[in-house]
Amino acid sequence: KAQDADAELPAKLAAWEQTVDVAKRGPVWAAPKPTAFTSAGKARLALEADNVIHATGPNPANETFTVTLTADLKRLSAVRFEALPDEKLAGGGPGRSVNGNFVLTGVTVHVDGKPVALATASASFSQDKYPVKSAIGGAKGGGWAIYPKVGQPHDAVFALDKPLALDGAAKVTVALAFGGTFMNHHPARFRVSVTDAQAPHERGALPPEVAALMKSPIGS
C-alpha cells in the first residue's frame, strides 16, 4: 500500500545514506540571493532562477563583475564561480566572445569590507596555458580560460589561505575581473557561491543538491 511505503521511506533513506561514501559527497555549496551585483563595463545585469546573474547589453573590452551576498555560515573556507552556457551565444557560451570562451584574470574577496587572502584554486577544466591558479592575484599567467570546451558549464573554486570564522551572517563581496589581451571575453550567465567545507576542492560523485539533502534531517 502507498501509506505503508511512505512509512518505510525514512528508514530506507537512512539505510541508503549509510552506503554512500562520505568522501564522494563533496563539499556543500550555498548560493544565497545576491544583495548587490554590478558591472564595471555597464552591462545590464539581471537575476534569474537559482540566483544566476545574466549579463546582456554592452560588452566592453574588459569587465569586472562585483557580487555581494550574505554568508550564513560559521566559517568561510572558499568561494566558487560558475560560468553557465547560453545557447544564444557563439559556441553556446559561457563567454560572450566570438568563440564562446572567457578569460578570468583576477578574483578578490572581501568579508565585511576586509580583504581575505586566497591561496589555492581548482577548476572543472582549464585551457592549456590558462590554468585557474593564474586568476589569483599575483600569480603568473594570462588568466583562467576554458576553450575548446565551450557550450557547457564550468566552475572554479578559490580557497582562502585559512578558513575564516564568521560571527553571524557576514557580507561577502567577490570581484571577478575579465581583462588581459583578449577582448570581450566575459561570461553571460554566472553564479557565485560559498562553503565552509574543510576540503572545498574535492569534487564528489553526488550532485551538490543531493549532498545538501543528505546533510538535512530526514523529513525536514
N, C-alpha and C positions, 0 to 999 in steps of 0.2 A: 504494500500500500504506500501511497505517496507520503502519508503522515509518518509512517514507520521509517521510511527512507530519510525524511527530514530530521527525524530524531537521531538517527545514526550518523548523520553528516559530521557533526563536530568531532566525534570520536575518530571517524575515518580520516578527517582532515589532520587531526593531531598525529595520528599514526603515520600519515604520508609525510608530514613535516620532519619527522624523526629520520626518515630515509634520505632526506636531502642533505648533501654535504654543505655545511655552513660556509665553507670557503668558496663554494660555487655560487653563492647568493650574490656576492659582490656588494659594494657599498650602496647605501640607500641615499638617493639624491632628492632634495626638496627644491622646487622651483616656485617660490611664492610669487604672487602678483606683484610686479614692479611698482614701486611708489613713484618712480620717475624714470624717464628714458629720453635721451637727447641725441641729436645728430649734429656734429660739428660742421658737416657739409650741407646742412639744411635739407636733408632727406625728410620725406613725410613718414613718420613712424606711427604705426597703429598696432594695438594689442589684439591678438587673435585668441582662439581657443587654446587651452593648456598653457597660457601665458607666453605664447610665442610672439615675438616682435617682428613686424613686417615693414620693411623699408621700400618705399616707392618714390617716384619723383626724381629730383636732382641726384645725379650720380657723379660726384666730383672725382678728381684725380686721386686725392687722398681723403680719408674719412676716419673719424673716431666716434664710436658709439659709447655712450656712458649710461649704465643701467644701475639703478639703486633699488634694493629690495630689503625687506626685513627678515633677518635670520633668527628664527625662534629655536635656537639650539643652545645646548650647554657649552659647546665649544665649536670652533670653526677650524677644519683641517684642510679644506680645499674648495676651489670653485671650478665649475665646469662651463665651457662654452660649447653650444651645439649650433651647427650650421645645417639647415634643413633644405631639401630640394624644392624646386619650384618649376613646374612644367612649362611655365610661361617664359622662362629664361633660356638662353643659349645653353645647350647641353643638359638642360634640366636643372641648372644651378649646381650647388647652392650660391655661387658667386654671380654678381651682376656684370661680369666681364664678358668679352666676346667668346670665350670658350667655357664659361661656367665655373672657372676657378676663382679662388680668393687667396689673399696673402695677409695673414695676421702678423703684423710686425711688432706689436707690443701689447702687453697686458699689465695693468696696475690695479691693485686692490687697496681700498681704504675701509676701515671699520670704525664707525662713529667718528669719521673725519681724520683718523690717523692712518698713515700708510703701514702696510704689513708686507713683509718680505716673502717672495715666492722662491722656492728652492728647486723644485723638480717639476717635470711636465711629461705627459704621455698623451697619445692620440690614437684614435681608431685607425688612422693611416696618415703617413707623412710622405709627401712628394720627395723624390730624390733631390738631395742638396737643399731641401727646405724642411729641416726637422722641427718638430714642435718646440723643442727646448730653445730654439732661437727666438721665440716670441717673448721670452722672459727678459726683462730689462738687463742690459749689459752683456747679454750673450751674443756671440758672433753668428752671423748668418743673415739671410735675406728675409726671414720670417717663416711662418708655417703655411704650407700650401698643400693641395690635395689632388692635383692633376696627375694622372688621367682619370681618376675615379670620381668623375662628376656625375650629376644626376642621382646622387644618393646621400643619405645623412652622414655627417661626420661630427666627431666631438673631440675636444681637448680638455684634459684635466690639469689644473695647476695647483700644486700642493704648497701650503705655507711652509716656511722654514721650520716652524714648530707649531702645533695646534694652539689656537688662541682661545682662552677661556672667555665666555661671554656672560655678562651679568644681565640676564633677561634678554628681551628682544633687542637685537643690535642692527644698526643700519650699515649694510654692506654695499659699497659702491665699486663697480667694476668698469674700468675704462678699457675699451678694445680698439686699438689703433690699426688701421689698414693703410700703409704708406709704401715707402720704397720706390723702386723704379717701375713697378707695374701699376699702371693707372686703372682706376675704376674697378679694382679687384676687392669688392666688398660683398658681404653676404646680403641676400634679400630677406631671408627668414631665419631668425636665430633666437636662442633662449639661453638664459644664464641660471645656474642652479648652484646650491651649496650642499656641503655634507659635513658630518662630524666623524666620519669613518676613520678608523685607525690606519687602514690601508686603502686610500682613495684611488690608487692607480690599478687596483685589481679589477678585472673585468669578468664578472660571474656569468655562468651559463643561463641564469634566470633573468628575465626582463626585470628592470627596476621596479615596475609596478607590482609584480608578483613578489619580489623580495620584500617590498614595503608591507604588503599584506601579511606576509609570514611573521613580521615583527609585531603585528597587532594582535590583541587577544581575540580568541575565537568568539564570533558573534558580535564583535564591535563594529 
